[in-house]
Structure formats: structure tokens, C-alpha cells
Amino acid sequence: MRVVNLSAAEAFESPGHSGVAPRWVQGGPRTPVDRFTVVLSHYEPGGQAEPAAQPAETVYVILSGRLTFESEGDRVPAGPRDTVHFAKGEVRSVTNEGDGPADMLVIRATS
């Protein structure tokens, strides 16, 4: 068993993101997890992830607040307990258009 307390989760910079504070909660460069990563991303109001092709199959789980996802001409808001899936190579953007912060888990395959 491997437990990571949020206070010990490693913060990092994510290219193409602004107003977003990501932390490795499982997986990442300093952990033994090797088939997937789990990142907790905190989006401040106005925070965004620019359009980018997903490097691997990815699932987003919204924990709090609301985020707007755009991909292939679709624009969809998502809130707590909603999930969003992107296939490898699919281009997406994410924006917090609300007045409060939003948190989500990003679960991504590594192979």
C-alpha cells in the first residue's frame, strides 16, 4: 500500500497551463507507479489548460467547482462527480470560467 498525503504530494509546472496548480498524488517521476499517473489539479478562476493533444488515454474526474472542456468543436461544462474521457491524440482545452476554484483528478495511462 502507498499513501500520499496531499501535503506531501509533489507540485510541478505543467506546460500550457496558467492559473493551475498540479500535484502528483500517484505516479510521476519519483514514485514506483509506472502504468498510470494521478494528478490533482487546482484551477483558480480563469485558470486554463491550452489546447493540447493528449499523450495517452486520459480521464478527468471533477471533484469541486465547474470546468469547461472543449474538443473537436464540442464545448461541455462539467461539475462535481462528472468524468470526462479523452482518447490518445485527442485535442482538448480546459477552462475555469467560474468565480471560484475547481479541483479535479487527472488519471492518465503511461503506455
N, C-alpha and C positions, 0 to 999 in steps of 0.2 A: 504494500500500500504506500502511496505517495501523497501526502497532504501538503498543499501550498496555501499558507495564509496570505490573504491579499496584501498585507503589509510587507511580505517578503517577495511578492511577485515582481519580476524584473520589468521595469519600464523601458521603453525603447522608442525610437523615432521611426515612423513609417512613411516612406516616400509618397508624395502626392496627397498627404493628409494635412489639414490645417484645423486647429481647434479640436484636435482629437488626442487623447492620452491613452495609448495602448499599453497593456501589461501582459507578459507571458504568464499564464496560470498553469498550463501544462504544455509540454513540448517546448521547442525553441532551442537555442544554441547551447544552453547549459543544463539540459535535463536528459534523462535516459529515454524519454518518449521519442519514438522515431517514425511512427506511421501517420501521425497527425499532429496538429498544433491546436491549442485552445488559447485564445487571446480575449481578454476583457477590454473592450474599447469604450472609453468615456467620451461622449460628444458634447461639447459645450454648445449653447445656442449659436447657430451659424456655422458650426463645425462641419467639415465635409471631407469626403474622400473623392478625389477627382476620378473621372472615367479611367478605368484600367481593366485590362483583360485578366481574368482570374487564372493564376498559375496552376491551380488544381481545383478539383471539386470542392466547393465551399458551402457551408450552411451558416446562416446568421440567426441568432436567437435574441429577440429584443427582450430585455429584462425590465427596463423602465423608460418612460418618455416615449417619444414618437420619432421615427426616422423615415425619410422618403428615399426610396430606391428607384433608380432609373436604369433601364436596359432595353436595348433594341426597340426604342420608341415607346416603351411602356413606362409609366410613372406611377408608383404604388406607395401609399403610406402604410407603415406597419407600426404596431404598438405592442405593449407588454404581452408576452407569450406567443406572439406571432413568429413564424420562422420563414426564412427566405433562402432558396437554394439557387446556386449558380453552377453551371457545368464548367469544366475546364475550358478556358479560352473565351468564355462569355464576358463581354464588357459591361461593367456596372459602375454607377456612381451612387454615393450615399450622402444625404444632407440632413442636418437637424434644422428644420425650419421653424421649430417651436421657440417658446420663451424660456424653457427650462432645459436642463441637461437630459441626456439619454444615455443609457448603458446597454451594451449588447455583447454577447459572446460570439466570437468568430471561430468556427471549427473548420479546419482545412486539412485535407489529406496532404501527405508529403510526397506521395509517389503516384 
